[in-house]
């Protein structure tokens, strides 16, 4: 009896071991591998491996998905990709164009020169005004010296031209003054479809210091006639913000725990609204607002 029990236990162990070894290949097959993921990123970026100055590949889990986070650089650009381990799908990608140290130094010097010219112009005006108070012309600022910065409209035009899009095709277009590493810049942000663009443009000369292009995750939704259209969801959201138009809103269809929802944001009159709409019923699952003073 004991011998029979021993044989039964041994046989069970062998069967379980066999099952375990059979599972391993299938789990391995679900991972495309680091080399394949890297090749997908390089092909999408149109970059040859010989052009790389740096590359880093790491396995991570994002939003419950096993992914490869791939970062690499060339002499002029930086790239960041998120690619699924199972199918090799690109969930997100971004490209940054960073100026070299010499260029940053030159742009910083340009800003300092512009500031100095403005100050000198103001000092000259004050001096002339003191010497001859009846000379009205001498009390006016020297426009050619003091107006060294490009306009916000010019910065916007530079960004749109680089992105090869027209303003009519953008959503949530925003231009604001900022400083990056001591350099005065215009930050130009906008959406076109599922792609977000972010530019830093030097105010002194209109040079693009850096830019980011982020492609939102493309999800393959099961076709369904029971959900409201994107246009309908947009209309529902805009009704809550009188005066806002399609230029002030960005939204996309997403999955939240198996439920299809429209996620989006509206920026209007210095207020930013974030929301989620049930794609089946058209009801709001989330609605928040906060003042945007930038």
C-alpha positions as CSV (number, residue, x, y, z in Angstrom):
1,X,0.0,0.0,0.0
2,X,2.8,2.4,1.0
3,X,4.7,1.4,-2.2
4,X,1.6,2.2,-4.3
5,X,1.1,5.5,-2.6
6,X,4.8,6.4,-3.2
7,X,4.5,5.6,-6.9
8,X,1.3,7.6,-7.2
9,X,2.9,10.6,-5.6
10,X,6.0,10.3,-7.8
11,X,3.9,10.0,-10.9
12,X,1.9,13.2,-9.9
13,X,5.2,15.1,-9.4
14,X,6.5,14.0,-12.8
15,X,3.2,15.1,-14.5
16,X,3.3,18.5,-12.7
17,X,6.9,19.0,-13.6
18,X,6.0,18.2,-17.2
19,X,3.2,20.7,-17.2
20,X,5.5,23.4,-15.7
21,X,8.0,22.9,-18.5
22,X,5.3,23.1,-21.1
23,X,4.0,26.4,-19.7
24,X,7.4,28.1,-19.8
25,X,7.8,28.3,-23.6
26,X,4.3,29.8,-24.0
27,X,5.0,32.5,-21.4
28,X,8.3,33.2,-23.1
29,X,6.5,33.5,-26.5
30,X,4.4,36.3,-25.1
31,X,7.5,38.5,-24.9
32,X,8.8,39.9,-28.1
33,X,12.2,40.4,-26.5
34,X,14.4,43.4,-25.9
35,X,16.1,43.3,-29.4
36,X,12.8,43.3,-31.2
37,X,11.4,46.1,-29.1
38,X,14.5,48.2,-29.7
39,X,14.2,47.5,-33.5
40,X,10.6,48.7,-33.5
41,X,11.5,51.9,-31.8
42,X,14.4,52.7,-34.1
43,X,12.4,51.9,-37.2
44,X,9.5,54.2,-36.0
45,X,12.0,57.0,-35.2
46,X,13.8,56.5,-38.5
47,X,17.1,56.2,-36.7
48,X,19.9,53.8,-37.4
49,X,21.7,52.1,-34.6
50,X,25.0,53.5,-35.8
51,X,23.6,57.0,-35.1
52,X,23.0,56.3,-31.4
53,X,25.1,57.9,-28.7
54,X,23.1,56.3,-25.9
55,X,20.3,53.8,-25.4
56,X,18.6,52.3,-22.4
57,X,16.0,49.5,-22.4
58,X,14.0,48.6,-19.3
59,X,11.1,46.3,-18.6
60,X,8.2,48.0,-16.7
61,X,4.5,47.7,-16.0
62,X,2.4,50.7,-16.9
63,X,-1.4,50.7,-16.5
64,X,-1.3,47.0,-15.8
65,X,0.6,46.3,-19.1
66,X,4.0,44.7,-19.3
67,X,6.1,47.1,-21.5
68,X,9.5,48.0,-22.6
69,X,10.6,51.6,-21.8
70,X,13.2,52.5,-24.4
71,X,15.2,55.7,-24.2
72,X,17.9,56.6,-26.7
73,X,19.8,59.6,-28.0
74,X,21.5,60.8,-31.2
75,X,23.8,63.9,-31.4
76,X,20.8,66.2,-31.7
77,X,17.7,64.4,-30.4
78,X,16.3,62.4,-27.5
79,X,13.7,59.7,-27.9
80,X,11.4,57.9,-25.4
81,X,9.2,54.9,-26.4
82,X,6.8,52.7,-24.5
83,X,6.2,49.4,-26.3
84,X,4.2,46.4,-25.2
85,X,6.1,43.2,-24.4
86,X,3.4,41.0,-25.8
87,X,2.7,42.4,-29.3
88,X,5.2,45.1,-29.8
89,X,2.6,47.9,-30.0
90,X,3.8,51.4,-29.5
91,X,1.8,52.9,-26.6
92,X,3.5,56.2,-26.5
93,X,6.5,58.0,-28.1
94,X,8.2,61.4,-27.6
95,X,11.0,63.2,-29.4
96,X,13.0,66.1,-27.8
97,X,15.3,68.3,-29.7
98,X,17.7,69.8,-27.3
99,X,20.2,72.6,-28.1
100,X,23.8,72.0,-27.6
101,X,25.6,73.7,-24.8
102,X,27.2,76.2,-27.2
103,X,23.8,77.1,-28.6
104,X,22.2,77.5,-25.2
105,X,25.1,79.7,-24.2
106,X,24.6,81.8,-27.3
107,X,20.9,82.1,-26.8
108,X,21.4,83.1,-23.1
109,X,23.9,85.8,-24.3
110,X,21.3,87.0,-26.9
111,X,18.8,87.4,-24.1
112,X,21.3,89.3,-21.9
113,X,22.2,91.5,-24.9
114,X,18.5,92.2,-25.5
115,X,18.0,93.1,-21.8
116,X,21.1,95.3,-21.9
117,X,19.9,97.1,-25.1
118,X,16.5,97.7,-23.5
119,X,18.1,99.1,-20.3
120,X,20.5,101.3,-22.3
121,X,17.6,102.5,-24.4
122,X,15.7,103.4,-21.3
123,X,18.8,105.2,-19.8
124,X,19.3,107.1,-23.0
125,X,15.7,108.3,-22.9
126,X,16.0,109.4,-19.3
127,X,19.2,111.3,-20.0
128,X,17.9,113.0,-23.1
129,X,14.7,113.9,-21.3
130,X,16.7,115.5,-18.5
131,X,18.9,117.5,-21.0
132,X,16.0,118.8,-23.0
133,X,12.5,118.4,-21.6
134,X,11.0,120.3,-24.5
135,X,12.2,117.7,-27.0
136,X,9.4,115.2,-27.0
137,X,11.0,112.9,-29.5
138,X,14.0,112.3,-27.2
139,X,11.7,111.1,-24.4
140,X,10.4,108.1,-26.5
141,X,12.0,104.7,-26.2
142,X,14.1,103.5,-29.1
143,X,11.8,100.9,-30.4
144,X,14.4,99.2,-32.6
145,X,16.6,98.5,-29.6
146,X,14.0,97.7,-27.0
147,X,11.9,95.4,-29.1
148,X,14.3,92.5,-29.6
149,X,11.9,89.7,-28.7
150,X,9.8,88.0,-31.3
151,X,6.0,88.2,-30.7
152,X,3.8,85.4,-29.4
153,X,2.2,85.1,-32.8
154,X,5.5,84.6,-34.4
155,X,6.5,81.9,-32.0
156,X,3.1,80.2,-32.6
157,X,3.7,80.3,-36.4
158,X,7.2,78.8,-36.0
159,X,5.8,75.9,-34.0
160,X,3.0,75.2,-36.4
161,X,5.3,75.4,-39.4
162,X,7.7,72.9,-37.8
163,X,4.8,70.5,-36.9
164,X,3.5,70.9,-40.4
165,X,-0.1,71.7,-39.2
166,X,-2.4,74.6,-39.5
167,X,-4.0,76.4,-36.6
168,X,-7.5,75.3,-37.7
169,X,-6.5,71.6,-37.1
170,X,-5.3,72.2,-33.5
171,X,-7.1,72.0,-30.2
172,X,-6.1,73.7,-26.9
173,X,-3.5,75.9,-28.5
174,X,-1.7,77.9,-25.9
175,X,1.3,80.2,-25.9
176,X,2.9,81.5,-22.8
177,X,6.2,83.2,-21.6
178,X,8.5,81.0,-19.6
179,X,12.2,80.5,-18.7
180,X,14.1,77.3,-19.4
181,X,17.6,77.0,-18.0
182,X,17.8,80.8,-17.8
183,X,16.6,81.3,-21.3
184,X,13.5,83.4,-22.1
185,X,11.2,81.3,-24.2
186,X,7.7,81.0,-25.5
187,X,6.1,77.7,-24.5
188,X,3.7,76.7,-27.3
189,X,1.4,73.7,-26.7
190,X,-1.4,72.2,-28.8
191,X,-3.1,69.0,-29.8
192,X,-3.7,67.6,-33.2
193,X,-5.9,64.5,-32.9
194,X,-4.2,62.1,-30.5
195,X,-0.9,63.8,-30.7
196,X,0.3,66.4,-28.3
197,X,3.0,69.0,-29.3
198,X,5.1,71.1,-26.9
199,X,7.6,73.6,-28.1
200,X,10.1,75.9,-26.3
201,X,11.1,78.8,-28.6
202,X,13.7,81.4,-27.8
203,X,12.1,84.8,-27.5
204,X,15.3,86.5,-28.6
205,X,15.7,84.9,-32.0
206,X,12.8,82.4,-32.6
207,X,15.1,79.4,-32.4
208,X,13.4,76.1,-31.4
209,X,15.3,75.1,-28.2
210,X,13.4,71.9,-27.8
211,X,10.2,70.2,-28.7
212,X,8.2,67.1,-27.6
213,X,5.8,65.2,-29.7
214,X,3.7,62.7,-27.6
215,X,1.5,60.2,-29.3
216,X,-1.3,59.1,-27.0
217,X,-1.9,55.3,-26.7
218,X,-3.8,53.9,-29.6
219,X,-6.4,51.5,-28.3
220,X,-8.2,48.9,-30.4
221,X,-11.8,49.1,-29.2
222,X,-14.3,46.5,-30.0
223,X,-16.7,48.0,-32.6
224,X,-19.9,48.9,-30.8
225,X,-23.1,50.7,-32.0
226,X,-24.2,51.2,-28.5
227,X,-21.8,54.0,-27.6
228,X,-22.2,57.7,-28.3
229,X,-20.0,59.2,-31.0
230,X,-17.0,61.4,-30.4
231,X,-18.9,64.4,-31.8
232,X,-21.8,63.8,-29.4
233,X,-19.5,63.5,-26.4
234,X,-17.8,66.7,-27.4
235,X,-21.2,68.5,-27.6
236,X,-22.2,67.2,-24.2
237,X,-19.0,68.5,-22.6
238,X,-19.1,71.9,-24.3
239,X,-22.7,72.5,-23.1
240,X,-21.3,72.7,-19.6
241,X,-18.9,75.6,-20.6
242,X,-20.9,78.3,-22.4
243,X,-18.8,80.1,-25.0
244,X,-16.2,77.3,-25.4
245,X,-15.8,75.8,-28.9
246,X,-14.2,72.8,-30.5
247,X,-10.9,74.8,-30.4
248,X,-10.9,74.7,-26.6
249,X,-11.5,70.9,-26.1
250,X,-9.6,67.7,-26.5
251,X,-11.0,64.3,-25.8
252,X,-10.5,60.6,-26.7
253,X,-12.1,57.2,-26.2
254,X,-10.5,55.2,-23.5
255,X,-11.0,52.0,-21.4
256,X,-11.4,52.2,-17.6
257,X,-11.6,48.8,-16.0
258,X,-13.5,47.4,-19.0
259,X,-15.8,50.4,-19.3
260,X,-15.5,52.6,-22.4
261,X,-15.3,56.3,-21.5
262,X,-14.5,59.6,-23.2
263,X,-11.7,61.3,-21.3
264,X,-11.0,65.0,-22.0
265,X,-10.2,68.5,-21.0
266,X,-11.5,72.0,-21.8
267,X,-9.4,75.2,-21.4
268,X,-11.4,78.3,-21.6
269,X,-11.0,81.8,-20.0
270,X,-8.2,80.7,-17.8
271,X,-10.1,77.7,-16.3
272,X,-9.2,74.1,-17.0
273,X,-11.9,71.4,-16.9
274,X,-11.1,67.7,-16.7
275,X,-13.9,65.2,-17.3
276,X,-14.9,61.6,-18.1
277,X,-18.1,60.7,-19.9
278,X,-19.7,57.2,-20.0
279,X,-19.5,56.2,-23.7
280,X,-22.7,54.3,-23.5
281,X,-25.0,56.6,-21.5
282,X,-23.4,60.0,-22.1
283,X,-23.5,60.8,-18.4
284,X,-20.5,62.4,-16.6
285,X,-18.4,60.1,-14.5
286,X,-16.1,62.9,-13.5
287,X,-16.0,66.7,-13.8
288,X,-13.4,69.0,-12.1
289,X,-12.3,72.5,-12.7
290,X,-9.4,74.7,-11.6
291,X,-8.1,78.1,-12.5
292,X,-5.1,78.1,-14.9
293,X,-3.2,81.4,-14.3
294,X,-0.3,80.5,-16.6
